[in-house]
């Protein structure tokens, strides 16, 4: 798979896989899918490979586990003010 998705499309993209699924199968299935962040990007397969959980019962389960490995660049929007004047 070779696609680019935004962070908001992460969960719907994960729903394209059959569950239950193990971490290695998901990482392989989504290798080459680039997740675009506010500032940067990452390979979805690489992100999944770094999740501690070994088995996922659903796309929601995988999505929740990914929240723990998303880089800081995933937060916010480009050009977003942090409150400084």
N, C-alpha and C positions, 0 to 999 in steps of 0.2 A: 504494500500500500504506500502510495506517495502522494500525500495531501498536505495542505495547510489548513488549520482550523484555528478559530479564536477560542479563548478560554471559555466563553459562553457556550460554545458548541461541544465542549468536552464530554459532558454527560450524554447528550444524544449520540455522539460518536461511539462511546463505549457501549451503547445499547445495540449497536450493529453486531455484537459478538454474542455467541450462545453461552449461557450460564447454567450451572456453576462452571467456573473456569479457574485454572491455576495461573499463578503469576507469570510463569515462564511462557505459557501459551498466549496470554494477553500481550506480554512484552514483544513476542515474536509477531503476533498479528498486527500490532500497531507500530512496529518499527518502520521508520520512514515517514510517519505522520508528524508534522511539525506543529506544535502548539505555539501560537503567537501570543506573547504577553504584552503588557503595557510598554515594557522596555526590554526587548529581547525575545528569545524563543527557546524551545527545547524539543527534543525528540520524545514523543509520547512513549515509545517503547523503552527508552532509557529511563524515563520517569517511573514507569511501571516496574522496571527491574530493580529499582531502589526502594520499593515499598516493602515493609517488613512482613506484611500479611502474605500468606502463601496461597490461599484459596479465596475466591470471591463468589458469593451466592447470587449476585445481581450486579447490574451496571451501577446502581446506587451504592452498593458496597464498595466497588472499585473506585468510584468517584470520591467517596468519603476517605478512603485510604490514600488517594493521591493528594488530598489537601495537606497531608503531612510532609510531602516531599517537593511541593511547588517552591521554586526559588522566590526570593524577595521581588525579583523583577516582574512576577506575575501580578503583583498588587498595584492598584492605582491605574491611572490613565496618563498617556504622554501629555506633558504640558499642564497637568493638574496642579493647582496651587496647594502648597502644604500649609497655607495660612500666613506666610511671611509677606509683609507689604513692601 
